[in-house]
Amino acid sequence: MKNILWRSLLAVSAGLAGCNADQQTNRPEADEKVLPVTRIAARDTVLLHEYVGDIQAVRNVEIRARVSGFLDEIYVDEGQHVRKGQPLFGINDEEYRAELAKAKANRQSAIAEAKAAELELDRVGLLVDKKVISRTELEVARTKLNAARARIEEARSAEANAAIRLSHAHVKAPFDGIIDRLPLKTGSLVEEGTLLTSVSDNRAVFTYFNVSEGEYLEYVKTRQEQPGRNGKEVTLVLADGSTYPHPGKIETMEGEFDASTGSIAFRARFPNPDKLLKHGATGTVRLANRIAGALIVPQKAVFEIQDKNYVYVVDDNNRVTMKNFVPKARFSHFYIVESGLRPGERIVYEGIQNMKDGLRIVPHPVTLDSLLAKAR
């Protein structure tokens, strides 16, 4: 009886021990961490680059005095819209009217002298024909006539110059635009070259911004790879943070890089129908670069060692391995992979601190699309 009872107790103990062993085999190890894991995937991506923009009117010129004198009239006010040819300033022109009158008189005198020389030439020609005087006198008379005619041309040139100087006393708008500050008042003495004001034609504006060499190459390659896309369109963010309602278009870029900054200047044109943008203003230019099939990695999954980028890749046995990759670009909270990683690989998204190769984890799947949606 005792032997039967003993055998039963041994069988029960063995069974319990077997159950405990099976439970320990199926249960995760105590040090295994539950960590979010995502799969690397390719997505069509838009990279937004922002640059400080310098806004300039398509035409902005300084209006300077071309003659000296007292400023008699100011016909416009600061900020006024003017039309091409509209009078802006009047400089006292009495002196220039007198110069023009003198030039006209000199021209009439030269014409009279030439007429007299012409008559003298005819008279001398008759005397030479009658052999009263020598032919040398004829040549002298002809030379005097040529000199008189040259003085007519000189007098005409002086008259034209006097007329031009007189016209410069009346300053007119070179094109349609907006008047800038008026530094002088009526009665001021101006010299030749004195700044009177500036005129800006801001029906459209140029915005200049500097692009690094790497981003320039990215822009050019994208245009070459995707010629059908309109990659020249840019947007402008104003100083108050609002977005300018009219998109701009990249027109051109400089021919060489600035050696001191390593950047190249782009020029975009923006329409300005409401005259909101002014010459000399600033803003932020946003350039969208579309990349097809970009391999995307979350920034939280990346860590750096000696200026190299790494992620923890999770294998089929849920063990992690540190792997290096080369980033191509960065946007928002993500990297675009140049090389080193493949689509479909699983990587640890968060909790990479104090991890090491070979560590086994319990993966908690997180989709890349959900991470992209959060970043928007």
Secondary structure, 3 states (H helix, E strand, C coil): CHHHHHHHHHHHHHHHHHHHHHHHHHCCCCCCEEEEEEECEEEEEEEEEEEEEEEEEEEEEEEECCCCEEEEEECCCCCCEECCCCEEEEECCHHHHHHHHHHHHHHHHHHHHHHHHHHHHHHHHHHHHCCCCCHHHHHHHHHHHHHHHHHHHHHHHHHHHHHHHHHHCEEECCCCEEECCCCCCCCCEECCCCEEEEEEEEEEEEEEEEEEHHHHHHHHHHHHHCCCCCCCEEEEECCCCCECCCCEEEEEECCCCECCCCEEEEEEEEECCCCCCCCCCEEEEEEEEEEEEEEEEEHHHCEEECCEEEEEEECCCCEEEEEEEEEEEEECCEEEEEECCCCCCEEECCCCCCCCCCCEEEEEECCHHHHHHHHC
